[in-house]
Amino acid sequence: MHALPYDEARTALRGRRLPAVLVDLDALERNVDRVAEMIRDRGTPLRMATKSVRVVDLIQRILARGGKDFRGLMCFAIEEAAFLAGHGFDDLLVAYPTFQRHDVELAAKLTAEGRRVRIITDSTEGVSRFGEVARAVGVTLEVVLCVDMSLQLASQHLGVHRSPLHDPRDVVDLARRVDATAGTRFGGIMGYEAQVAGLGDDSPFEPLLNPAKALVRRVSIFELGRRRAAMARALSEAGLPPELVNGGGTGSLHSTTPDTGVTELTAGSAFLKPHLFDYYRDPHMQALEPACYFALEVTRKPRPEMATCLGGGYVASGAVSPDKVPRVVLPEGLSLVETEMCGEVQTPLQGAEDVRIGDPVLFRHAKGGELAERFSHYLLVRGGEVEAEVPTYRGQGQCFF
């Protein structure tokens, strides 16, 4: 599946140095509209996940297009939140726990400057550190608890291994600790349902497992919806009503509703649709369009039916599997060579009888934001023309992890 015509990509790339990244603005805007339409009547606004984009210009465009249906950002590092605050963004939820004093001091500094920054923890050690630093700076830090949304069946753990806060009682106990710690204020809870949002059930790489994945998704949607709502009720009954209950992800927007206890949703990959999100049966996921590509130049023809491109080793993080490798999409008919796949400096392709040295080949990355770690700029295209060339975080000298 691809939306960008090859002739338009060739026109946009003419005279440009490769490798390069193309963002199809028309497809991006249609994806934003689809997400906004889905959530509009629920009363649960969307907090955009910056990890999946990592380009200030695109973050601005997406928020502007989403309008009142979108609010705030979910950041992956406190330094990133400070960087984005410097570009005028506010309402920043840092969704991954930090313990380093430097990071907590930076969050306190942003708070002292009047920024709305919420920081995450799931441990008593984190609460103590936050309170200690906040008191030293003279501010109150707003603390959100990261809760575990994994599915636990007997001895099986289905989902990610992150927070120890699985049951409502555990959540209430730590929220009370936050409330009792000078310098901190309890702000709410956040839980990512990875085994729903990040688990495709229509994978061509493991077709025999698709029915089992679909079952895990269905059971998880039911179980975590009840448990998250129970957490919110338990907190309210304890006199600690959560102002924020964040949930969802691109792959679970359809099922994360107010009935599951959330006050807001999060998504990021939905806007660029990297190819990992092709492998879902859900009609909403299937309707989203690819909006981001990287282009490599053919520099060798080792045999008439083969071509070798310069660069391409942009393999996504996570469990090592075929779906983490870039997917070649244009020109049609090309495929990776299983014994070599995508190399750091060169990528061989087969089915390349009609491809010539100097031609661009378009690929899609498996995960949205990680591609920005390899490029300093993105080319924003519309109708075969480059509308803008904008820097990524890396292009602005930023490296958070």
Steps between C-alpha positions, in 0.01 A plus 500: 500500500636841406343835428780709349531454120851408392514768232419766761771367727754507217405858417532610862839330536651639181825673587481393866768308682400145594426341742209733575165485677174603334185585695183502291311797648170410336507150655612639835210746510247232404631284786464787748143552379419130540627492858317822591176368352528177700544669839293816449172385654655314794614797707847348528753731333822365356843565645754464222795263554807690384717185508333390178579822312808687639465793260388832649342622176290185464392515865381855442314404182328201661384695805375787284310263271352309794370820658294471816497120473873489577664634814845472650798282426628171634880525514753222542765693697507801729772659287268461201222672697735789574599519133137511391414754770765719341301478176183621671331170585330445835298230680781248486465148641836324529386141467811305601631495858821679583706492818807705412521813709588710195176400329282559804665838556425589139134408550495716812658788309235477227231497767652807664486676162127439483500203261242224547723195533389166639760236581455126536599248763388159622720466808535637853862581416384723218249680720767566764744635243236726343402641838860559608588692184172693491545622858855611424382701199190629674234358268236228500546232234191344346547124505317249282521130578585257223277196546531154352243419233641160406283190494585240760349155447613246758881506466498674163589869470372644172618854437801709593706472818489847649297609799445286813164676558256240371213507748285795615622457858864540392412818311313652795788421739757681285263790427464547875878505527514776239227695680686471831839606361580869528587644160287260295138497391308202363385574147362172367595175331628387162490150357608376157326183384787368288341161435211682329647821358824343382389148408393460140267209427545482122872443462628341178815392684327272755160423349438197722523720810247757381194327655678478836601867481144599417379304804757669727382838373133423564556362849734785591258769382235360732728437800705818499194712435342373820823519702594854394150622581529324838829682565336836430206416729727380780702820484187713516366300796834556675460876459756516219295545183736484199491813288666307217448139394702446186475192282498367151739493211469499123397135494233534769331834428182320402472317833634752754182689584367694802338174615850370571565787739718722283480878484736524203662285231847492353620421149792595281571232243153543352608818322799360308385134502828307497458152360462321836151645505401338171445169676169560678152381410330804650337713226629824655858371480451384143367841400812684618746579219878476485633854518874456553764340276874496473673492164828329416702530182584196287880497471576146375360236268674178604275301266229606253224396741661665803573852620695622801405821681720724710396493868179355641585329828228677696368201695241574769535427870319219678506123470709393203258390228434557128243773565770728649687524170424782251256404227584581137193642323597684178564422222268204530636147475816553705576293809775463757754218484442281807867417545598869518188707575567871571864587556652798674661626180335299225178308437469249214165446326368236266242532226686805368515428125350841417695697759807701398797644681401841636131414546339571839338212688237576764471312829280525806640478850346267758467758781412865450733711710812286490570596140556859616803384697676423171417817305562867569215624276173383349363611163132589520339437163167571336414413142859416408635831632708556812297741710756525779822346631480480879744381768449195718604505865839376381518780246455743787786342694282300740574147619298396806589130524 
